[in-house]
Amino acid sequence: MAQSVWSGTRKLSSLAILAGLLSAAVSVPPAIAFDFFGLFGGSDEPPPPNAETLPYNLDFSVVGGDKDLVQILKDASTLQSLRSDPPPDAEALVRRAEADLPRLNDALWGAGYYNARITVSVAGASLSLQATRPEAAIRAAMAYRARALVPVQVTVDPGPQFVLRNVAVLDARTGQPFPPGELPPRIVRIRSGDPARAADIVATQARIVDFFRAQSRPFAKVTGQNPVVYHPAQVMDVGLTVDPGPRAGIGEIAVRGAENVDPAVVRSFIYTDPGDPYSPAAIASMRKSILNIEALSSVRVREGQALDAYGNLPLFVDITERPPRVVGASVQYSTTDGPAVRAYWAHRNLFGGAERLRLEGSLFYLTENGGRPEDDGGFGWSDLGGRFRASFLKPALWGTRNDFLAEALAERDRTEGYTSRLVNGTAGIRHRFSETFSIQGGIEYEKGQASDILGEVDYTLVGLPLSVSYDSTDNTLDPTRGMRLIASVTPYPGFLGSSVPMTVAKGAASAYWSLDEEARYVIAGRLGLGTIIGANLEDIPANRRFYAGGGGSVRGFAYRSLSPILLGDPIGGRSLLEGSLEARIKVTDTIGIVPFVDAGTAFASSYPDFNDTIRVSAGLGLRYYTGIGPIRLDVAMPIRREKWDDSSLAIYVGIGQAF
């Protein structure tokens, strides 16, 4: 049997340690027979015996039965990962088995087993690291062609797991250990008595380098590694030499690759200035903020190789532009809101300054009760509603952090409680203080007609909207950390021409907590508030009042159906309170479940006085995680129904999380 046993002292090279880590890091998906576009994983089961290839059955046996060690070996084994792709003949099978021996040995070293014995048996003929007789294994395997699966057995006696004895991290500048104040023990983490896993040592090196880089030392590096294994004592001594490098600031930032987009626009989305402290977090933030420019498809920030004369590190921003024109369409459906279709066209670099012009139109059922025409005597053209929107964005006015935004909207809508027709136009300036925080102000004009059980209102509104936005989340469609906050207030004074003088204020906040480093368990919460002051309820156009219910609000209830009720119809309110709580749980890398609870309603008063009942719903969601975001399927139902309420089980389908 081949074994990695030495009778004295032996030095391990950094390459051996790294090989052990890499071997332990390879992952093989579980064997599942059914594969639907990768939704449930792929199968790694071998095909049946045949005349063209030589499929095999593979089994791992570890002395002591350590299941974790078995999985480490499987992750490192090409025999395991290529089971569904059998070799053409016996010689190729034996060569594959021989190639596995050093891989398995490296994986065992990575786990801290330096005296392990490994044998791979092919059709009863043994192969090992030190004594290999492939001819016997080839002859034995040939007899199985087209008859049966070739039996392949991996047998491992891992021996004892070595432990660390002495751990020293030395400063390359002085040759002495770092004081705890300069390199905290929580960063080194490994200490005497811990398992001598090569993977842990490599991870320690990465943590140390990352720690010093976060201290504005971009050239931090490990300059020396001295792991020594003492086989008779079953221990390892580890010595690492680290050069923290000089502290540095951020130097000049060069934008490269801009062929059709003005580089000044790119620079306006960079919120660090030359001389600011260097940090990897600042570099990541820079890349993320630049990607907010819709005309760009990718951004890479490269660091210079040396500091400039001022002790700063030059940066190079390499950008790739998107095709300027894009056309898209979507179909959505919920059992409470009905079907809808949407199409849009956009130009993402209209005049060479990353200007975006977007034209969007949508059609949807206006019938009540979830868009079921049979409830209204069949389909009619009056059952169709529509919305057409044109929006324009000019980022980085004159190279500043100010953006110009304009939008025009024409809409015909009907909900459970009202019908409306309107045209709306807004224009404003947004100032970006940072990647996460901005403020926007402008002017709004709307003219429309709304009718409900309280009557019909022809109205004109001229307002001065002001809003603030804060977003520190890590992902737009699938946030796992951070929070979002948007608050707005819009006065519609009579002296500007508003037929209904009033002030509307809204606020929405959501927060996301990841319970583990891999973000497989995330708690998400949302709270929404709103108030209208300065006008009586019956004077406010019905479409301008507050309602709750629907896919983006309280799931399980019809769209905009939760509010004060008059003769069985929702009439809207002058204030709003709603919230949601979700537990986002990843079952696999691609499948997740989301139990959730929603609650909310609108109130007749200008503040939530709780004279109207808070409505609650609960449900369960399914998520399929893709490269562009999660595909969402939510099923929700009301906790308690009122006598006028026909809400029941509701189904929602979309892309991205619910909030």
Order of alpha helices (4+ residues) and beta strands (2+ residues): beta-beta-alpha-beta-alpha-alpha-alpha-beta-beta-alpha-beta-beta-alpha-alpha-beta-beta-beta-alpha-alpha-beta-beta-beta-beta-beta-alpha-beta-beta-beta-beta-beta-beta-beta-beta-beta-beta-beta-beta-beta-beta-beta-beta
